[in-house]
């Protein structure tokens, strides 16, 4: 069974929110500064989205681990 696109999008968003919340909490525990925690959390969200995009684009150029589908496999998928 395969996930629908909507499910994958929701999972991605909830994961990103969870990870950012963890960063905010960690920074707050270390600094006891809510402004710094929220600021770093905000920066972290956009930085990691950008890094993930770059990561995906680099991997898109790497042929290793890919399988070329023949026509009959494309129809079955």
N, CA, C and O atoms as a MOPAC input file, in Angstrom:
PM7 MOZYME 1SCF
protein

 N      0.84600 1    -1.17500 1     0.00000 1
 C      0.00000 1     0.00000 1     0.00000 1
 C      0.89100 1     1.23800 1     0.00000 1
 O      1.89000 1     1.29900 1     0.71700 1
 N      0.51900 1     2.21300 1    -0.80700 1
 C      1.30500 1     3.43300 1    -0.92900 1
 C      0.55500 1     4.61700 1    -0.33200 1
 O     -0.66800 1     4.70300 1    -0.44000 1
 N      1.29000 1     5.52600 1     0.29800 1
 C      0.68000 1     6.74300 1     0.83900 1
 C      0.23600 1     7.65700 1    -0.29500 1
 O      0.87500 1     7.72200 1    -1.34500 1
 N     -0.86700 1     8.36000 1    -0.06700 1
 C     -1.29000 1     9.39000 1    -1.01400 1
 C     -0.39500 1    10.60900 1    -0.81700 1
 O      0.22700 1    10.76400 1     0.23500 1
 N     -0.33000 1    11.47300 1    -1.82600 1
 C      0.49500 1    12.68200 1    -1.74100 1
 C      0.10400 1    13.54400 1    -0.54800 1
 O      0.96900 1    14.08300 1     0.14200 1
 N     -1.19500 1    13.67500 1    -0.30500 1
 C     -1.66700 1    14.50300 1     0.80800 1
 C     -1.13100 1    13.98500 1     2.13400 1
 O     -0.70500 1    14.77100 1     2.98100 1
 N     -1.14900 1    12.68100 1     2.32000 1
 C     -0.63500 1    12.08300 1     3.55700 1
 C      0.85200 1    12.39200 1     3.71500 1
 O      1.30200 1    12.73200 1     4.80900 1
 N      1.61000 1    12.27500 1     2.63500 1
 C      3.04700 1    12.56600 1     2.69200 1
 C      3.30300 1    14.03000 1     3.02600 1
 O      4.22500 1    14.34300 1     3.78000 1
 N      2.50000 1    14.92300 1     2.47300 1
 C      2.65700 1    16.35400 1     2.76300 1
 C      2.36900 1    16.63200 1     4.22900 1
 O      3.12600 1    17.34400 1     4.88800 1
 N      1.26900 1    16.06800 1     4.74800 1
 C      0.91600 1    16.27400 1     6.15700 1
 C      1.99000 1    15.69100 1     7.06900 1
 O      2.34700 1    16.30600 1     8.07400 1
 N      2.50800 1    14.51800 1     6.73000 1
 C      3.58100 1    13.91500 1     7.53000 1
 C      4.82600 1    14.79100 1     7.51300 1
 O      5.48100 1    14.95100 1     8.54300 1
 N      5.15900 1    15.35700 1     6.36600 1
 C      6.33100 1    16.23700 1     6.26300 1
 C      6.16100 1    17.47700 1     7.13300 1
 O      7.08700 1    17.88600 1     7.83300 1
 N      4.97900 1    18.06500 1     7.08400 1
 C      4.71900 1    19.26800 1     7.88200 1
 C      4.76700 1    18.96200 1     9.37100 1
 O      5.37800 1    19.70700 1    10.13700 1
 N      4.12400 1    17.86600 1     9.79300 1
 C      4.12600 1    17.54100 1    11.22700 1
 C      5.52900 1    17.18400 1    11.70800 1
 O      5.89100 1    17.49700 1    12.84200 1
 N      6.32200 1    16.53200 1    10.85700 1
 C      7.70500 1    16.23300 1    11.24200 1
 C      8.50200 1    17.52200 1    11.40100 1
 O      9.23900 1    17.68200 1    12.37400 1
 N      8.35700 1    18.43700 1    10.45200 1
 C      9.10100 1    19.69600 1    10.50400 1
 C      8.70400 1    20.49800 1    11.73800 1
 O      9.56500 1    21.08000 1    12.39900 1
 N      7.41300 1    20.53500 1    12.05600 1
 C      6.95400 1    21.23600 1    13.25900 1
 C      7.52300 1    20.59200 1    14.52200 1
 O      7.95500 1    21.29400 1    15.43700 1
 N      7.52400 1    19.26900 1    14.57500 1
 C      8.07600 1    18.56200 1    15.74100 1
 C      9.56400 1    18.85000 1    15.91400 1
 O     10.03000 1    19.11200 1    17.02300 1
 N     10.29900 1    18.80000 1    14.81600 1
 C     11.74100 1    19.03600 1    14.87700 1
 C     12.04700 1    20.47700 1    15.27500 1
 O     12.97400 1    20.72300 1    16.04500 1
 N     11.27800 1    21.42300 1    14.75900 1
 C     11.48600 1    22.82900 1    15.10600 1
 C     11.14300 1    23.08000 1    16.56300 1
 O     11.85500 1    23.81200 1    17.25100 1
 N     10.06300 1    22.48400 1    17.04200 1
 C      9.69500 1    22.61900 1    18.45000 1
 C     10.80900 1    22.07000 1    19.34500 1
 O     11.11900 1    22.65700 1    20.38200 1
 N     11.40300 1    20.95800 1    18.95200 1
 C     12.51700 1    20.39100 1    19.72100 1
 C     13.69400 1    21.36300 1    19.75900 1
 O     14.33100 1    21.52000 1    20.80000 1
 N     13.98800 1    22.01100 1    18.64200 1
 C     15.06800 1    23.00000 1    18.59400 1
 C     14.76900 1    24.17400 1    19.50900 1
 O     15.63500 1    24.61700 1    20.26300 1
 N     13.53600 1    24.68100 1    19.44400 1
 C     13.14900 1    25.82000 1    20.28500 1
 C     13.28300 1    25.46000 1    21.76300 1
 O     13.81300 1    26.24500 1    22.54900 1
 N     12.80800 1    24.28600 1    22.13700 1
 C     12.89600 1    23.85200 1    23.54100 1
 C     14.34900 1    23.70000 1    23.96800 1
 O     14.72700 1    24.14200 1    25.05400 1
 N     15.16200 1    23.08300 1    23.12800 1
 C     16.57700 1    22.89500 1    23.46200 1
 C     17.28300 1    24.23300 1    23.64600 1
 O     18.02800 1    24.41700 1    24.60900 1
 N     17.05400 1    25.16100 1    22.73500 1
 C     17.68800 1    26.47800 1    22.84800 1
 C     17.20500 1    27.18400 1    24.10900 1
 O     17.99100 1    27.84000 1    24.79300 1
 N     15.92600 1    27.05600 1    24.41900 1
 C     15.40000 1    27.69500 1    25.62800 1
 C     16.02300 1    27.09300 1    26.88800 1
 O     16.37100 1    27.82300 1    27.81700 1
 N     16.16400 1    25.77600 1    26.92400 1
 C     16.77600 1    25.11800 1    28.08700 1
 C     18.20200 1    25.60800 1    28.28700 1
 O     18.63700 1    25.81100 1    29.42100 1
 N     18.92400 1    25.79600 1    27.20400 1
 C     20.31900 1    26.22800 1    27.29100 1
 C     20.43400 1    27.71600 1    27.61000 1
 O     21.27500 1    28.11300 1    28.41800 1
 N     19.59200 1    28.54500 1    26.97900 1
 C     19.76200 1    30.00100 1    27.10300 1
 C     18.79100 1    30.67500 1    28.06900 1
 O     19.07400 1    31.76100 1    28.57500 1
 N     17.65800 1    30.04200 1    28.32300 1
 C     16.56800 1    30.64700 1    29.12100 1
 C     16.10200 1    31.96800 1    28.50200 1
 O     15.65900 1    32.87200 1    29.21000 1
 N     16.20600 1    32.06900 1    27.18300 1
 C     15.82100 1    33.27600 1    26.44900 1
 C     14.80100 1    32.88700 1    25.37700 1
 O     15.15700 1    32.29200 1    24.36000 1
 N     13.53400 1    33.22800 1    25.61400 1
 C     12.47500 1    32.82400 1    24.69100 1
 C     12.60900 1    33.50100 1    23.33300 1
 O     12.30700 1    32.88600 1    22.31000 1
 N     13.05900 1    34.76200 1    23.30300 1
 C     13.24000 1    35.45600 1    22.01800 1
 C     14.30600 1    34.75600 1    21.17500 1
 O     14.11800 1    34.53000 1    19.98000 1
 N     15.41600 1    34.42000 1    21.80900 1
 C     16.48600 1    33.71600 1    21.09200 1
 C     15.99100 1    32.35100 1    20.61700 1
 O     16.27900 1    31.93500 1    19.49500 1
 N     15.25300 1    31.66800 1    21.47000 1
 C     14.74300 1    30.33700 1    21.12100 1
 C     13.83200 1    30.39200 1    19.90200 1
 O     13.97500 1    29.59800 1    18.97300 1
 N     12.89300 1    31.33700 1    19.91300 1
 C     11.97200 1    31.47000 1    18.78800 1
 C     12.69200 1    31.94300 1    17.52900 1
 O     12.38900 1    31.48700 1    16.42700 1
 N     13.64200 1    32.85500 1    17.69300 1
 C     14.41500 1    33.34200 1    16.55000 1
 C     15.22400 1    32.23600 1    15.90100 1
 O     15.22900 1    32.09000 1    14.67900 1
 N     15.90300 1    31.46600 1    16.72100 1
 C     16.69600 1    30.35300 1    16.19000 1
 C     15.78200 1    29.30500 1    15.56600 1
 O     16.10300 1    28.73900 1    14.52200 1
 N     14.64400 1    29.04900 1    16.20800 1
 C     13.67900 1    28.10100 1    15.64200 1
 C     13.18900 1    28.53900 1    14.27300 1
 O     13.05600 1    27.71700 1    13.36700 1
 N     12.91800 1    29.82900 1    14.11800 1
 C     12.45500 1    30.36500 1    12.84100 1
 C     13.54100 1    30.25200 1    11.76800 1
 O     13.27200 1    29.84500 1    10.63800 1
 N     14.74900 1    30.61200 1    12.13400 1
 C     15.87400 1    30.49300 1    11.19600 1
 C     16.07700 1    29.03300 1    10.80800 1
 O     16.30700 1    28.71500 1     9.64100 1
 N     15.98900 1    28.15300 1    11.79600 1
 C     16.21200 1    26.72600 1    11.56900 1
 C     15.21900 1    26.15400 1    10.56400 1
 O     15.59700 1    25.34400 1     9.71700 1
 N     13.96100 1    26.56100 1    10.64400 1
 C     12.94500 1    26.05600 1     9.71300 1
 C     13.34200 1    26.35400 1     8.27300 1
 O     13.37000 1    25.45500 1     7.43200 1
 N     13.64700 1    27.60800 1     7.99500 1
 C     13.95400 1    27.99700 1     6.61900 1
 C     15.30600 1    27.46200 1     6.15700 1
 O     15.45000 1    27.06000 1     5.00200 1
 N     16.29100 1    27.45400 1     7.04500 1
 C     17.59900 1    26.91500 1     6.69000 1
 C     17.49800 1    25.43600 1     6.33200 1
 O     18.05700 1    24.99800 1     5.32600 1
 N     16.78700 1    24.66900 1     7.15000 1
 C     16.68700 1    23.23100 1     6.88500 1
 C     15.82400 1    22.92800 1     5.66800 1
 O     16.08200 1    21.94900 1     4.96800 1
 N     14.81100 1    23.73700 1     5.40000 1
 C     14.04600 1    23.55700 1     4.16300 1
 C     14.94800 1    23.77600 1     2.95000 1
 O     14.90300 1    23.00900 1     1.98900 1
 N     15.76300 1    24.82400 1     3.00100 1
 C     16.68900 1    25.12300 1     1.91300 1
 C     17.72700 1    24.00900 1     1.75700 1
 O     18.00000 1    23.56600 1     0.64100 1
 N     18.30000 1    23.55900 1     2.86500 1
 C     19.29300 1    22.48400 1     2.81000 1
 C     18.68600 1    21.18800 1     2.28700 1
 O     19.32700 1    20.46100 1     1.52800 1
 N     17.45600 1    20.89800 1     2.69200 1
 C     16.78400 1    19.69100 1     2.20100 1
 C     16.57100 1    19.78100 1     0.69200 1
 O     16.77100 1    18.80300 1    -0.02800 1
 N     16.16700 1    20.95400 1     0.21800 1
 C     15.98400 1    21.15400 1    -1.21900 1
 C     17.30200 1    20.90100 1    -1.96300 1
 O     17.32400 1    20.18900 1    -2.96700 1
 N     18.39500 1    21.48600 1    -1.46700 1
 C     19.70700 1    21.25600 1    -2.09700 1
 C     20.07400 1    19.77700 1    -2.07500 1
 O     20.55800 1    19.23400 1    -3.06900 1
 N     19.84400 1    19.13600 1    -0.94900 1
 C     20.12600 1    17.70800 1    -0.78900 1
 C     19.36600 1    16.89300 1    -1.84100 1
 O     19.93900 1    16.01000 1    -2.47900 1
 N     18.08700 1    17.19100 1    -2.01600 1
 C     17.26500 1    16.49700 1    -3.01100 1
 C     17.77900 1    16.73800 1    -4.42400 1
 O     17.81800 1    15.80800 1    -5.23000 1
 N     18.17200 1    17.96300 1    -4.73800 1
 C     18.65100 1    18.27500 1    -6.08100 1
 C     19.96300 1    17.55000 1    -6.37600 1
 O     20.16800 1    17.06400 1    -7.48900 1
 N     20.85000 1    17.47700 1    -5.38400 1
 C     22.11100 1    16.74700 1    -5.57300 1
 C     21.81500 1    15.26900 1    -5.80900 1
 O     22.34000 1    14.67500 1    -6.75100 1
 N     20.98000 1    14.67400 1    -4.96500 1
 C     20.64700 1    13.25300 1    -5.11400 1
 C     19.92000 1    12.98800 1    -6.42700 1
 O     20.00100 1    11.88000 1    -6.95700 1
 N     19.22600 1    13.96200 1    -6.95200 1
 C     18.53700 1    13.80300 1    -8.22400 1
 C     19.53000 1    13.60600 1    -9.36800 1
 O     19.18300 1    13.02800 1   -10.39800 1
 N     20.74900 1    14.07900 1    -9.19500 1
 C     21.78100 1    13.95000 1   -10.22300 1
 C     22.56700 1    12.64200 1   -10.09700 1
 O     23.30000 1    12.27600 1   -11.01600 1
 N     22.42500 1    11.94000 1    -8.98100 1
 C     23.16900 1    10.70200 1    -8.73700 1
 C     22.37000 1     9.52200 1    -9.27100 1
 O     21.20100 1     9.35100 1    -8.92400 1
 N     22.98800 1     8.72000 1   -10.10200 1
 C     22.30300 1     7.58500 1   -10.73200 1
 C     22.25300 1     6.35000 1    -9.83000 1
 O     21.40300 1     5.48100 1   -10.02700 1
 N     23.13800 1     6.26200 1    -8.85700 1
 C     23.24300 1     5.08700 1    -7.99600 1
 C     21.91200 1     4.77400 1    -7.31100 1
 O     21.24300 1     5.66900 1    -6.79500 1
 N     21.53900 1     3.49500 1    -7.31300 1
 C     20.34600 1     3.05600 1    -6.60200 1
 C     19.04100 1     3.24800 1    -7.34800 1
 O     17.97000 1     2.95700 1    -6.81500 1
 N     19.11800 1     3.72700 1    -8.55700 1
 C     17.90900 1     3.91700 1    -9.35600 1
 C     17.69300 1     2.72000 1   -10.25900 1
 O     18.64100 1     2.06200 1   -10.68700 1
 N     16.45100 1     2.45500 1   -10.53300 1
 C     16.10000 1     1.35300 1   -11.41400 1
 C     15.29900 1     1.92600 1   -12.57900 1
 O     14.32200 1     2.64700 1   -12.38200 1
 N     15.72300 1     1.59800 1   -13.77500 1
 C     14.99700 1     2.04000 1   -14.95900 1
 C     13.84200 1     1.06700 1   -15.17200 1
 O     14.04900 1    -0.14200 1   -15.28200 1
 N     12.62700 1     1.60400 1   -15.22800 1
 C     11.44700 1     0.77000 1   -15.42200 1
 C     11.20600 1     0.52300 1   -16.90200 1
 O     11.32800 1     1.43200 1   -17.72400 1
 N     10.86400 1    -0.71400 1   -17.23100 1
 C     10.44000 1    -1.01600 1   -18.59600 1
 C      8.95200 1    -0.69500 1   -18.69000 1
 O      8.29300 1    -0.53500 1   -17.66300 1
 N      8.42200 1    -0.60000 1   -19.88600 1
 C      7.03000 1    -0.17600 1   -20.09400 1
 C      6.03800 1    -0.98600 1   -19.26800 1
 O      5.11300 1    -0.40700 1   -18.69800 1
 N      6.19800 1    -2.30900 1   -19.18500 1
 C      5.22900 1    -3.13800 1   -18.44900 1
 C      5.22500 1    -2.80100 1   -16.96100 1
 O      4.17300 1    -2.87900 1   -16.32600 1
 N      6.36700 1    -2.42900 1   -16.38500 1
 C      6.43900 1    -2.05200 1   -14.97000 1
 C      5.78200 1    -0.69500 1   -14.73300 1
 O      5.18700 1    -0.47500 1   -13.67800 1
 N      5.88200 1     0.21500 1   -15.69900 1
 C      5.27400 1     1.54400 1   -15.56200 1
 C      3.75500 1     1.43500 1   -15.48900 1
 O      3.11600 1     2.15600 1   -14.72300 1
 N      3.18100 1     0.54700 1   -16.27500 1
 C      1.73100 1     0.37400 1   -16.30800 1
 C      1.23500 1    -0.21300 1   -14.99300 1
 O      0.17500 1     0.18100 1   -14.50900 1
 N      1.98600 1    -1.15600 1   -14.39900 1
 C      1.58900 1    -1.80700 1   -13.15500 1
 C      1.66300 1    -0.87400 1   -11.96400 1
 O      0.90500 1    -1.05600 1   -11.01100 1
 N      2.55100 1     0.12800 1   -11.97500 1
 C      2.75500 1     1.01900 1   -10.83300 1
 C      1.63100 1     1.95700 1   -10.59300 1
 O      1.68300 1     2.75800 1    -9.66000 1

